[in-house]
Every structure is written in structure tokens, then in C-alpha cells.
Amino acid sequence: MGRLFVTKPFDKPVYLLLQALRVAHGDASQWEVLQAALIAFGGLNSNLREAALAAARQAPSDQPEVYPIAS
């Protein structure tokens, strides 16, 4: 039996951005959006990657109990 891979819920701003990107790009899946973001992030120079990571680490975390479904 395989192990279950579980992560913490996305912070609300990240979740809302993922939903907006899905809708803006022909209802792409959340996984497709995340893969594209990882590929783009990997292609940045190290200074830009570090700046993005620093901004993400300082962002407030407001994880709601229920997330709205984007249409």
C-alpha cells in the first residue's frame, strides 16, 4: 500500500490566485497551473527566486475553513 501525501491547505491568497489562473487559462487544472509555475520559477535567476521566496515567507497566512469555488 502506498503512502498518502498530504500538505497543509493553501493560504487563501494563493488559493484565490490559483482559481483565477485556472479560469483565465481555459479552466486549466490546478495541477497544470502549479506545474507551469514551478517550471517558470525554476527558470528565474537566483536573485529573483530568493526575492519570491522571501515575499512568500513574509505573507500572512489566513486559511479559512471553507474556500469558495471559482466559476
C-alpha positions as a printed NumPy array, in Angstrom:
array([[  0.   ,   0.   ,   0.   ],
       [  1.342,   3.425,  -0.958],
       [  1.804,   6.305,   1.431],
       [ -0.611,   9.213,   1.407],
       [  0.996,  12.552,   0.524],
       [ -0.66 ,  15.363,   2.462],
       [  0.238,  19.049,   2.519],
       [ -1.208,  21.901,   4.515],
       [ -4.041,  23.83 ,   2.821],
       [ -3.05 ,  26.709,   0.567],
       [ -3.167,  30.163,   2.096],
       [ -6.255,  31.999,   0.884],
       [ -4.386,  34.455,  -1.441],
       [ -2.601,  31.515,  -3.126],
       [ -5.828,  29.564,  -3.5  ],
       [ -7.666,  32.552,  -4.988],
       [ -4.813,  33.203,  -7.433],
       [ -4.795,  29.538,  -8.497],
       [ -8.533,  29.677,  -9.108],
       [ -8.227,  32.91 , -11.117],
       [ -5.404,  31.453, -13.227],
       [ -7.417,  28.293, -13.876],
       [-10.358,  30.326, -15.161],
       [ -8.163,  32.723, -17.165],
       [ -6.461,  29.831, -18.957],
       [ -9.372,  27.834, -20.281],
       [-10.17 ,  26.17 , -16.967],
       [ -6.746,  24.55 , -16.683],
       [ -6.42 ,  22.207, -13.762],
       [ -4.873,  23.359, -10.503],
       [ -2.108,  20.83 , -11.098],
       [ -1.349,  22.266, -14.565],
       [ -1.13 ,  25.778, -13.122],
       [  1.194,  24.599, -10.342],
       [  3.423,  22.725, -12.794],
       [  3.697,  25.807, -15.033],
       [  4.513,  27.987, -12.011],
       [  7.239,  25.586, -10.862],
       [  8.791,  25.491, -14.32 ],
       [  8.721,  29.304, -14.569],
       [ 10.111,  29.669, -11.023],
       [ 12.954,  27.275, -11.833],
       [ 13.871,  29.37 , -14.86 ],
       [ 14.311,  32.591, -12.873],
       [ 17.751,  33.764, -11.843],
       [ 18.673,  33.052,  -8.238],
       [ 18.128,  36.65 ,  -7.075],
       [ 14.529,  36.657,  -8.327],
       [ 13.874,  33.214,  -6.825],
       [ 15.218,  34.35 ,  -3.449],
       [ 13.107,  37.531,  -3.588],
       [  9.969,  35.499,  -4.395],
       [ 10.689,  33.079,  -1.553],
       [ 11.291,  35.951,   0.879],
       [  7.956,  37.536,  -0.102],
       [  6.133,  34.225,   0.327],
       [  7.691,  33.656,   3.738],
       [  6.518,  37.073,   4.938],
       [  2.971,  36.767,   3.59 ],
       [  0.25 ,  36.477,   6.199],
       [ -1.487,  33.142,   6.499],
       [ -5.266,  33.338,   6.665],
       [ -6.567,  29.887,   5.942],
       [-10.358,  29.88 ,   6.009],
       [-12.414,  26.846,   6.929],
       [-14.213,  26.838,   3.566],
       [-12.943,  28.022,   0.192],
       [-15.297,  29.39 ,  -2.447],
       [-15.409,  27.589,  -5.791],
       [-14.477,  29.882,  -8.69 ],
       [-16.71 ,  29.691, -11.721]])
